[in-house]
Amino acid sequence: MKYRHVIIIVLLILVVDQSLKFWIKTHMFMQQEYIIFPNWFRIHFIENEGMAYGLSFGGDFGKIFLTLFRLGAVVVGFYYMKKLVKEKYSTGLLICGSLILAGAAGNLIDSMFYGLIFNDSIGYEVAQFLPAGGGYGKFLHGRVVDMLYFPLYEGYLPKWIPFKGGDYFVFFRPVFNVADAAISVGVVAILLFQKRFFGRHMHPKKPASNAIANDHVA
């Protein structure tokens, strides 16, 4: 796998991620929802100030810090991926790394620019792209657009379940985006297949000359 393949994977995911986010911002109002498959898949428009899956971090200062951290991580990520390609790491690891890098870059674009290029989604109003009055925020203060919602189970839990019995429960509750999904798939795959991905580099074979020399000593 070559470095250009990494770039292609990143660009493809960015195109899908940003195209869907642009469509959501310019066609849906906040909290609007489309049911795609009843009971388990919906398009549900929300925005978040912070991390993946709607998590938040440290108010306004935390927002700037997180955006700058993402920017640094993306820059370092491209450099590190080039290093992994040069050292001929497994194709699986390079694909997973490309997914993580693309996801980080996708949410970074939202954080850096969406406050400048969109006005706010208020009430039943749909946001405009490049509004005449300016965007809803400053550089580095954009909100991340989320829309993928998979409530696989939604209802009241049986009363015999300890602690939560009888409570209303939704699984899976977080709303996320394509970038979040790319990061999650990449990280989980690396954790599951780390021995296969890193094995050859963690336990390199001895050079043939050393092996011959050891045979003669024996």
N, C-alpha and C positions, 0 to 999 in steps of 0.2 A: 504494500500500500504506500502510495506516494503522498507528499504533503499537499499536492493539489487536490487529492481526493478528500482530505480533511477539510479544505476550504470549500469544496463543492457541497459536502454534507452540511457544514455550518450554514452556507448560503441558502440551501434548500429549506432547512428548518426555519431560518429567519424569514424567508418569503412566506411560508405557511403561517407562522406565528404572527407576523406583522399584518399580513393580509386579513386574517381573521379579526385581529384587534381593530384595525381600521374600519372594517365592516360593522363590527359591534358598536364602536363609538359613533359612527355616522348613521346608524339605522335603528338603534335601540335606546330607550331611556333607562335610567338607573332602576335596577331591580326588575326590569322587564324579563319575561321568561317565555321560551318556546319549548314545548314538550316534543322531543324527537322520538323517543321510545317510551311509552307509558311505564311508569313505576321505576325506571332505572337510568334514563339519560335525558338531561335537559340542557338547553342553552340559557344560562341565567347571568345577566350582566351585573357585575359589581366592580368596584375598584378598591385597591388597598394601598396604603402608604408605605408598606414595609416589605417583608420577606415573602417567600413562596407560601401558597395556600392560605393567604389572608393574614398571616402573622404580622405583628407590628414591632417596631424597635425604636424606643427612645425619642419620640416626638420629632420636632423639626431638626434638631442637631443629629439625632439618630438617622433621619432620612438622608441628610447630606453625607454623613459618614458611610452609610450603607451604599449609597450611589457611588461614592469615590472608591469604596472597597471593591464593588463590582467592577468598576473601570480598571482598577489595578489587577484584579483577578483575571479579567479577560485579556489584558496585555500580556501578563505572565503566562496565561494559558496558551496563547498562540506560540510563544517562544518555547514553552515546554513541549507542546505537541510536535513542533519541528524537531526537537531533540529526540523524542521518542521514535519518530519516523527515521531519523538518521541512524539510531541505534537498533533499528529493525525489530521493534517490539511487535507483538502479535496484532493481526488485523482486528481481532475482537476488541482489544484494549484501545486501539486507535479510534475505532468506531464509537466506543463508549465515551472516550475523551472528547470526541467531536460533538457528541450529543450534549455533554455537560457544558462545553464551551459555547455551543449555540444557544442553550437555554439561558446561560448567564448573560450573553450578549443581547438576547431578545428582551429580557426584563430590564436590562441596562438602557436600551433605547427608550422604553417607556419612561423610566425615571429621569433621564436626561432631557428629553425633548417634548413629551406629551403635554406638559404644562404650558409650553410655548405655542404649540400648533393646534390645540383644541381648546374651545371654551368649555365651561362646566356643564355637566349633565345634571340639570336641576328639575325636579318634579317630572313632568311628562315631556320635557323638551329634549330633543336629540342634539348632541354636540355638533358643532360645525368645524370643519377642517380649515385652518388659517382664517379665523374670524376677524372681521374688521376691527373690533375692539380689543384684540389681543387675546392671548390664552388665559387659562385660569391660574397659572402659576409661573414661577421663575425657572431659569435653567437649574437643573438638578432636583427640581421639586415636583416632577411629574408623578402621577399615580399609575400603578401597574393595573392593566385591564385583565380581569378574570372572567371566564364564561362557561367553563366545562364543569358540569355538576352531575354527579352519579349517586343519587340517593338510593342505594341498592335495597335498603330496608327503611321503611318509615312507618312508625306506629307505636302503640303502647306495648311495653315489654310485659311478659307474663309476671304475675305477682310473686311467683315462687323464686325469681332471680334475686339473689342477695343484694342489698343496698339500692339497686336501681329498679327493682320490681314495681310495675305500675307506672313508671315514668315514660313520657313521650321520648322516643329515641329515633335518631336518623343516622344511618350508616350507608354511605360515606358522606360526611357533612361538608368538608372543605370544597370550595369552588376554586378552580385553578385554570391555567392556560397551557398552550402547547409548549411554551418554554419550560414551565414547571415540570410537565410530563417528561420532556427530554432529559432534564437534569435527574429526575427520579429514576428513569429507566437506566441511564448511564451509571449512576451510583450503585443501584441494586445489582446490576449485571457485574460490575467490578467486584463487589463483595461476594457474589455467588461463585464467580469464576476466577478469583484472584490467583489461585495456584496455576491454573492453565495460562493466564495472561502473563504472570511474572516468573513462572517456574524456571524457564531457561536462563533468565537473567539473574535470578537469585542463586541458582546453582549452576554456574557456567562449567562447561566441560573443560577438562585439563588439556592443554596443548599436546599435540601428538609427540613432540620432542621430549616433553616431561614424562609422558607415559613410557616411552622407550627407555629413557634414562633410569626410571624406577625399576623396569624389568631387568636391566643389566645389574643394578645394585642388588636386587633380590637374587 
